[in-house]
Amino acid sequence: MRDNVLWRKEACIIALLASELGVSTERAIDIFYGSHVYQLLSGVQSGLRLMSDGYIVEDVLAELRSKSS
C-alpha cells in the first residue's frame, strides 16, 4: 500500500479511536501507535491493511480491554 494511502488510513483509524474512547486526538495517537495492532498494520504480511478502519479500531479496543483485565 502506498505510504500516503496508509497514512490516511491511520489518520481515519485515530479519529475513530478518539471518538470511540472520548479522548483527544493526541491521546488516541499515543494509544494507536503504542498498540500491537499498529505493529501488525505496519507489516505487509498480516493483511490487516485490507480490513476496514472500524474493524481495526475494534481490534485496538479489544487489545485495550485485554490489557486492563
VMD Tcl script that builds the backbone (N, CA, C; Angstrom):
set m [mol new atoms 207]
animate dup $m
set s [atomselect $m all]
$s set {name element resname resid chain x y z} {
  {N N MET 1 A 0.849 -1.171 0.000}
  {CA C MET 1 A 0.000 0.000 0.000}
  {C C MET 1 A 0.896 1.236 0.000}
  {N N ARG 2 A 0.548 2.179 -0.795}
  {CA C ARG 2 A 1.351 3.395 -0.860}
  {C C ARG 2 A 1.373 4.098 0.493}
  {N N ASP 3 A 2.485 4.766 0.768}
  {CA C ASP 3 A 2.658 5.429 2.058}
  {C C ASP 3 A 1.559 6.439 2.346}
  {N N ASN 4 A 1.190 7.256 1.350}
  {CA C ASN 4 A 0.178 8.280 1.614}
  {C C ASN 4 A -1.202 7.677 1.847}
  {N N VAL 5 A -1.506 6.570 1.223}
  {CA C VAL 5 A -2.787 5.897 1.449}
  {C C VAL 5 A -2.802 5.293 2.852}
  {N N LEU 6 A -1.709 4.675 3.244}
  {CA C LEU 6 A -1.612 4.099 4.581}
  {C C LEU 6 A -1.680 5.195 5.639}
  {N N TRP 7 A -1.041 6.323 5.377}
  {CA C TRP 7 A -1.072 7.438 6.319}
  {C C TRP 7 A -2.511 7.927 6.510}
  {N N ARG 8 A -3.268 8.040 5.429}
  {CA C ARG 8 A -4.672 8.463 5.528}
  {C C ARG 8 A -5.503 7.440 6.284}
  {N N LYS 9 A -5.234 6.181 6.044}
  {CA C LYS 9 A -5.950 5.109 6.756}
  {C C LYS 9 A -5.674 5.216 8.255}
  {N N GLU 10 A -4.417 5.422 8.616}
  {CA C GLU 10 A -4.063 5.568 10.021}
  {C C GLU 10 A -4.754 6.783 10.633}
  {N N ALA 11 A -4.832 7.895 9.888}
  {CA C ALA 11 A -5.494 9.096 10.383}
  {C C ALA 11 A -6.977 8.834 10.652}
  {N N CYS 12 A -7.633 8.102 9.772}
  {CA C CYS 12 A -9.040 7.756 9.967}
  {C C CYS 12 A -9.217 6.854 11.179}
  {N N ILE 13 A -8.325 5.901 11.337}
  {CA C ILE 13 A -8.373 4.990 12.480}
  {C C ILE 13 A -8.214 5.775 13.777}
  {N N ILE 14 A -7.279 6.693 13.803}
  {CA C ILE 14 A -7.037 7.502 15.004}
  {C C ILE 14 A -8.254 8.358 15.330}
  {N N ALA 15 A -8.867 8.965 14.317}
  {CA C ALA 15 A -10.067 9.786 14.539}
  {C C ALA 15 A -11.210 8.932 15.099}
  {N N LEU 16 A -11.404 7.748 14.532}
  {CA C LEU 16 A -12.441 6.840 15.038}
  {C C LEU 16 A -12.138 6.394 16.466}
  {N N LEU 17 A -10.893 6.107 16.745}
  {CA C LEU 17 A -10.484 5.665 18.074}
  {C C LEU 17 A -10.732 6.771 19.102}
  {N N ALA 18 A -10.376 7.999 18.759}
  {CA C ALA 18 A -10.611 9.134 19.659}
  {C C ALA 18 A -12.103 9.284 19.952}
  {N N SER 19 A -12.911 9.137 18.921}
  {CA C SER 19 A -14.355 9.248 19.086}
  {C C SER 19 A -14.907 8.122 19.961}
  {N N GLU 20 A -14.492 6.898 19.709}
  {CA C GLU 20 A -14.964 5.745 20.475}
  {C C GLU 20 A -14.588 5.841 21.950}
  {N N LEU 21 A -13.372 6.319 22.222}
  {CA C LEU 21 A -12.889 6.380 23.599}
  {C C LEU 21 A -13.232 7.695 24.295}
  {N N GLY 22 A -13.643 8.700 23.512}
  {CA C GLY 22 A -13.930 10.010 24.086}
  {C C GLY 22 A -12.680 10.694 24.606}
  {N N VAL 23 A -11.585 10.527 23.856}
  {CA C VAL 23 A -10.304 11.125 24.245}
  {C C VAL 23 A -9.852 12.085 23.150}
  {N N SER 24 A -8.808 12.850 23.454}
  {CA C SER 24 A -8.256 13.772 22.463}
  {C C SER 24 A -7.570 12.997 21.346}
  {N N THR 25 A -7.400 13.666 20.229}
  {CA C THR 25 A -6.686 13.060 19.111}
  {C C THR 25 A -5.267 12.694 19.517}
  {N N GLU 26 A -4.634 13.552 20.298}
  {CA C GLU 26 A -3.260 13.289 20.742}
  {C C GLU 26 A -3.189 12.015 21.576}
  {N N ARG 27 A -4.177 11.812 22.450}
  {CA C ARG 27 A -4.204 10.600 23.277}
  {C C ARG 27 A -4.465 9.369 22.407}
  {N N ALA 28 A -5.353 9.509 21.439}
  {CA C ALA 28 A -5.637 8.402 20.526}
  {C C ALA 28 A -4.402 8.035 19.713}
  {N N ILE 29 A -3.610 9.032 19.323}
  {CA C ILE 29 A -2.355 8.772 18.603}
  {C C ILE 29 A -1.431 7.923 19.466}
  {N N ASP 30 A -1.279 8.315 20.728}
  {CA C ASP 30 A -0.419 7.561 21.646}
  {C C ASP 30 A -0.897 6.123 21.798}
  {N N ILE 31 A -2.197 5.961 21.946}
  {CA C ILE 31 A -2.761 4.616 22.118}
  {C C ILE 31 A -2.530 3.780 20.864}
  {N N PHE 32 A -2.856 4.350 19.712}
  {CA C PHE 32 A -2.747 3.596 18.473}
  {C C PHE 32 A -1.304 3.210 18.162}
  {N N TYR 33 A -0.395 4.175 18.200}
  {CA C TYR 33 A 0.988 3.873 17.848}
  {C C TYR 33 A 1.696 3.007 18.892}
  {N N GLY 34 A 1.134 2.906 20.085}
  {CA C GLY 34 A 1.701 2.041 21.115}
  {C C GLY 34 A 1.097 0.643 21.125}
  {N N SER 35 A 0.183 0.388 20.199}
  {CA C SER 35 A -0.532 -0.895 20.206}
  {C C SER 35 A 0.153 -1.958 19.344}
  {N N HIS 36 A -0.172 -3.186 19.671}
  {CA C HIS 36 A 0.303 -4.315 18.862}
  {C C HIS 36 A -0.398 -4.293 17.498}
  {N N VAL 37 A -1.623 -3.814 17.488}
  {CA C VAL 37 A -2.373 -3.722 16.231}
  {C C VAL 37 A -1.628 -2.828 15.236}
  {N N TYR 38 A -1.060 -1.728 15.714}
  {CA C TYR 38 A -0.285 -0.859 14.823}
  {C C TYR 38 A 0.910 -1.608 14.251}
  {N N GLN 39 A 1.569 -2.393 15.069}
  {CA C GLN 39 A 2.706 -3.177 14.579}
  {C C GLN 39 A 2.271 -4.126 13.468}
  {N N LEU 40 A 1.115 -4.742 13.644}
  {CA C LEU 40 A 0.592 -5.634 12.603}
  {C C LEU 40 A 0.227 -4.860 11.343}
  {N N LEU 41 A -0.364 -3.690 11.515}
  {CA C LEU 41 A -0.753 -2.863 10.377}
  {C C LEU 41 A 0.473 -2.413 9.589}
  {N N SER 42 A 1.564 -2.220 10.282}
  {CA C SER 42 A 2.805 -1.784 9.631}
  {C C SER 42 A 3.419 -2.881 8.771}
  {N N GLY 43 A 3.116 -4.121 9.085}
  {CA C GLY 43 A 3.653 -5.243 8.324}
  {C C GLY 43 A 2.756 -5.611 7.163}
  {N N VAL 44 A 3.345 -5.934 6.061}
  {CA C VAL 44 A 2.585 -6.269 4.857}
  {C C VAL 44 A 1.948 -7.652 4.984}
  {N N GLN 45 A 2.592 -8.569 5.656}
  {CA C GLN 45 A 2.133 -9.953 5.679}
  {C C GLN 45 A 0.854 -10.181 6.471}
  {N N SER 46 A 0.521 -9.306 7.410}
  {CA C SER 46 A -0.635 -9.569 8.273}
  {C C SER 46 A -1.969 -9.461 7.540}
  {N N GLY 47 A -2.026 -8.679 6.482}
  {CA C GLY 47 A -3.279 -8.491 5.757}
  {C C GLY 47 A -4.214 -7.515 6.434}
  {N N LEU 48 A -3.812 -6.977 7.572}
  {CA C LEU 48 A -4.662 -6.057 8.317}
  {C C LEU 48 A -4.942 -4.777 7.533}
  {N N ARG 49 A -4.048 -4.407 6.658}
  {CA C ARG 49 A -4.235 -3.203 5.842}
  {C C ARG 49 A -5.478 -3.284 4.971}
  {N N LEU 50 A -5.925 -4.487 4.680}
  {CA C LEU 50 A -7.082 -4.681 3.818}
  {C C LEU 50 A -8.404 -4.602 4.579}
  {N N MET 51 A -8.339 -4.600 5.894}
  {CA C MET 51 A -9.540 -4.564 6.717}
  {C C MET 51 A -10.055 -3.134 6.839}
  {N N SER 52 A -11.319 -3.020 7.181}
  {CA C SER 52 A -11.921 -1.692 7.325}
  {C C SER 52 A -11.339 -0.970 8.542}
  {N N ASP 53 A -11.465 0.352 8.517}
  {CA C ASP 53 A -10.978 1.154 9.636}
  {C C ASP 53 A -11.698 0.765 10.928}
  {N N GLY 54 A -13.007 0.569 10.828}
  {CA C GLY 54 A -13.792 0.179 12.003}
  {C C GLY 54 A -13.352 -1.145 12.595}
  {N N TYR 55 A -13.020 -2.091 11.729}
  {CA C TYR 55 A -12.536 -3.393 12.180}
  {C C TYR 55 A -11.223 -3.229 12.947}
  {N N ILE 56 A -10.348 -2.413 12.433}
  {CA C ILE 56 A -9.049 -2.194 13.075}
  {C C ILE 56 A -9.230 -1.490 14.418}
  {N N VAL 57 A -10.143 -0.516 14.481}
  {CA C VAL 57 A -10.427 0.164 15.750}
  {C C VAL 57 A -10.943 -0.848 16.769}
  {N N GLU 58 A -11.811 -1.744 16.346}
  {CA C GLU 58 A -12.310 -2.775 17.253}
  {C C GLU 58 A -11.170 -3.645 17.781}
  {N N ASP 59 A -10.192 -3.933 16.940}
  {CA C ASP 59 A -9.019 -4.696 17.384}
  {C C ASP 59 A -8.224 -3.927 18.435}
  {N N VAL 60 A -8.051 -2.629 18.225}
  {CA C VAL 60 A -7.328 -1.801 19.206}
  {C C VAL 60 A -8.100 -1.777 20.521}
  {N N LEU 61 A -9.416 -1.600 20.442}
  {CA C LEU 61 A -10.236 -1.585 21.652}
  {C C LEU 61 A -10.167 -2.924 22.384}
  {N N ALA 62 A -10.182 -4.018 21.648}
  {CA C ALA 62 A -10.062 -5.343 22.262}
  {C C ALA 62 A -8.710 -5.493 22.948}
  {N N GLU 63 A -7.674 -4.971 22.309}
  {CA C GLU 63 A -6.338 -5.018 22.914}
  {C C GLU 63 A -6.321 -4.226 24.213}
  {N N LEU 64 A -6.938 -3.046 24.219}
  {CA C LEU 64 A -7.005 -2.227 25.434}
  {C C LEU 64 A -7.763 -2.940 26.546}
  {N N ARG 65 A -8.864 -3.582 26.190}
  {CA C ARG 65 A -9.661 -4.323 27.184}
  {C C ARG 65 A -8.841 -5.474 27.778}
  {N N SER 66 A -8.091 -6.162 26.934}
  {CA C SER 66 A -7.307 -7.293 27.436}
  {C C SER 66 A -6.155 -6.836 28.334}
  {N N LYS 67 A -5.626 -5.653 28.076}
  {CA C LYS 67 A -4.561 -5.118 28.923}
  {C C LYS 67 A -5.083 -4.680 30.274}
  {N N SER 68 A -6.329 -4.210 30.314}
  {CA C SER 68 A -6.890 -3.720 31.573}
  {C C SER 68 A -7.456 -4.841 32.428}
  {N N SER 69 A -7.558 -6.037 31.884}
  {CA C SER 69 A -8.106 -7.185 32.647}
  {C C SER 69 A -7.065 -7.819 33.531}
}
mol reanalyze $m
mol bondsrecalc $m
mol representation Tube
mol addrep $m
